[in-house]
Amino acid sequence: MNKEVTLVTGGDGFIGRHLVSALLSRGNFVRCLVRKKTEFSKKHSDLEIVCGDLRDAESLKKNVQNVTKVYHTAAQVGPAKLWYKRDKLRDDYLEINVLGTLNLLKACENSRIKKFIYYSSISAAGLGDNLDEQSLCNPITDYGKSKLLTENLLVNFYKKNNFPVIIIRPAQVFGPHNVRMLTVFKLIQKGIMPTLGCGDNRISFCYIDSLVNNSLLVEEKGSCGETYFFSDYEYTVKDAAIIIAEIMKVHPPRIYLPKSGMYPAAFLKRIFEKIFFVSIYPFHIDFSKPALLTASSSWTCSNKTACELGYFTEIEFREAMRRTISWYQANKLL
């Protein structure tokens, strides 16, 4: 095969499947790297599905043949089970997100790569208001720390080898197929505010279609070695929850989780974890004030740099949420 190939890692994931569809619609020949064989809803003559593991360097070498563009979405995002050992999860973040990306870079080193797009996260920057590309990074989660380590690895690889890397840091991504965010919608459906406190903390959101379309824009017009924040909307958690409740035709959340009440709960959780040597998903909580503030702080970013390239938001927040909720309901998840 002599066609130029666009490689999408994690092509069967939330972001990956949307990206694959967009690339195919634009005439790309797409090679989709997945850990296990999967079936896409639409089979396509220009779609090749291959199995590989970021931890297996040899499996990557054969799958980058004829590849000219890479969209690296594959990552360990969180534990697959309710019960997990935090040290094991931290090791997985390192092995898959950091060392796995290094394996992919080495596999691509001698290929004719024109662009390598890496999907990082706002969590790599840490908490804050109006974060931008010049903000000092201070990630507070193990996942965010692994994404920042990977970013640094990529930038160094670019500087040493002139490798054409571009880093995308999306805000909170939502849209059809995002089952990881389903819990937020279920809490709102039950009348519970999905945060600590009154919900006045602000969050930046990025709709999946916008993320994909602007990824293609940045691949074409972005500068190698640069990082770009992606964000479409900014709302307080309370205002976003009210909009979501209206779309689902339920009452706005009336149950609030007080910050002060979390101290004894977190303390008991910590004792439980010490006894049984496990952590409870979604994240390891201690009873220090900074840790509890994490769940009630603002997390917003500026996409000014991306806008200079032509970044665009296609639809309003309410319509984007309506499409997301419709997908959940159509698949009997809500």
Secondary structure, 3 states (H helix, E strand, C coil): CCCCEEEEECCCCHHHHHHHHHHHHCCCEEEEEECCCCCCCCCCCCEEEEECCCCCHHHHHHHHCCEEEEEECCCCCCCCCCEECHHHHHHHHHHHHHHHHHHHHHHHCCCCCCEEEEECCHHHCCCEEEECCCCCCCCCCHHHHHHHHHHHHHHHHHHHHCCCEEEEEECEEECCCCHHHHHHHHHHHCCEEEEECCCCCEEEEEEHHHHHHHHHHHHHHCCCCCEEEECCEEEEHHHHHHHHHHHHCCCCCCEEECCCCHHHHHHHHHHHHHHHCCEECCCCCCCCHHHHHHCCCCEEECCHHHHCCCCCCCCCHHHHHHHHHHHHHHCCCC
